[in-house]
Amino acid sequence: MAFVSRRVLVVSVLIAAVCVVGVYSSSEAGPKTAADPAAVARTRKTVRMLDDLYKTAVVLITKHYIEDEDSLAAGSAAKALFAAMNEKGWHEVRLLDATGEPYSDENVAADAFEKSAIQRLLKGEAFVDTVEMRKGKPVLRAATPIPVVLEKCILCHENYRNVKKGTPIGALLYTIPVE
């Protein structure tokens, strides 16, 4: 079981790396001091692609490899994937809690944007973002909702049993350079 989960994680990392490299290689090079609207639009498109990729990977892992509460949680595999992408300098992604009962303290919204994004996602928005400057360069911070989509999710997250379908239980928070 552990071998299969590791293999899925490795394949997911490779797929994400290939997709990100392809998108970033077509971006303009060089640091900017202000966010170019066309570059922001490209970065939003990258976030949407990554969001589809990561969420699809979690659903596939859950459907095909989660058998009981002792299985490696798909969320744990996703966090390992997020860490690998961050370590390689591509982008940052983290899980945010939207229930008020975080699985981990590291999932609590930490700043005004994150807190606002969670509230807006809970009200039905599907994508919340802002452009900020970090180290003199623009970055896009974006949040997307994570609803419970499979009955198997409850194997690891019993507290989601009574969540209304489509209600976000969390969010993925992306921080990606605007290039």
N, C-alpha and C positions, 0 to 999 in steps of 0.2 A: 504494500500500500504506500509506504513512504517513498519508494523508488518511483512509483507512478506519479505521485504528487510532485516530486522534485523534477521529473521529466516534463510535466505540464508547466511548471514554473519556468524552467529553462526555455521551453518553446515560447512561452508568453514573453519572456524578456527579449528573445531574439526577434520576435515579430514586432514588438514595440520599438526596438532599436532600429530595425530596418525602416519602419514607417516614419519615425522621427527623423532619421538621417535623410530620407528622401524629401521630406517637407522642408527641413532646415537647409539642405543643400541648394534649394531653389530660392532661398531668402537673400536679400541684399546683405552684403558684408559691411562691417564697420560700426563702431559705437555711435549712438545718436544722443543728443541732449534733450530732444523733444520727440514725442510719439507721432510718427507719420501715420495719418489715417489709413492709408493702404496697408502699412505694416501691421497696424492694430487689427485690421480686417483679416489679414493672413493668419495672425496669431490666434484670433477667435476661431478660425477654421481649424487650426491645429488642435486647439482645445477640444473642439467637438469631435474630431477624429480620435484623439486620445481617450476621450470620455467613452465613445463607442467601443474602442478596443478594450479598455480596462473593465468596463461593465460586462461586456460580452465574455471576457475571460473568467470573471467571477461567476457568472451564470453557468458557463460550461463546466468549470471546476465543480461547482455545487451539484449540477445535474449528474455528472458522470463519475465523480470521485468521492463525494461526501456520502458516507454510509450510516454513520452514527455520530454521537457526540464526541467520540474519540478520534475522529478523522481530523486532519489538518483543515482548519476553517479556511474557506476561500478568501475571507478578508485578511487573514494572516499571510496567505500567499500573495495577495495583492499588495500588502504593505511591504513585503520583501521586494516585489517588483518596483514599487515606487522608490524604495531606498536605492536600488541598483541604478535607476535612471538618474536620481539626484547625484549619486556618487560619480557618475560619468559626466555630470555637468549639463545634462539636457534640460531638466526642469524639476520643479518640486511638486509633489502631490501629497495631500494628507487627507485623512478621514476626519470629518467633523460630526459630532453628535447633534441630532435635532430633537431628541426625545426628552432631554433633561435628566436622563439616566445614562451617562456615558459608559461605554464598555471599558474605557481607559481614560485617565485624566488627560492624556495627550490628545484626546479627541474633543476637548472642550474648546469652543470658540475663544480665541485669544485677544482679538482686537475689535475695533468698531466695525470694520468692513466684514469680518467673519460673523459677528453677531447680527448685523443688518442682513447679510446674505441669508443666514438661517431663517430669519423672520420672513423675508421675502419669498424664499422657497416654500416655507410652510403655508404661505398665502396663495401658492399656485404658480409662481414664476418658475420657468424651466431653466433659466440661465441668468446669472447675476455676475457682473464684472465691473472692474475699475482699472484704470491705468495709473500706476504709481512710479515714482522714480526711486531706484535703488542703486547706490554707488554711482550716481550720475547717469544712469541708463534707465530707459523705460521698461517696465515689466507689466504684463497683464495678469491680474489676479481674477480668477473666475471660479464660481461655485455652481455645481450642478446637483440636483437632488438624487438621493438614493432611496428608492422605495423598496419595500419587501415585495419581491416578485415571484418567489417560489415557496411552497409549503416547507421544503427542506431547510429554509433559513431558520426555522424555529428550533431545529435540532441544536444549534449553537446559541440561539438568541430567543429563549422562551418568552422574554419580555415583549417580543414583537407579535405574539399570538393574537392579540386583540386590536392591532393597529388597522385602521380602515385602509382598504386597498387604495394604492396610489399616494398615500400620505408619506412624505419623506421621513425616514427614521434617521437620516444623516445626509451628508453631502460630501462630494469630492471637491477639495479646494486646490486649484492649480495656480502656480506662480511660474510664469514662462516669460523669458526675455522677448521683447518686441524688437524684431530685426527686419 
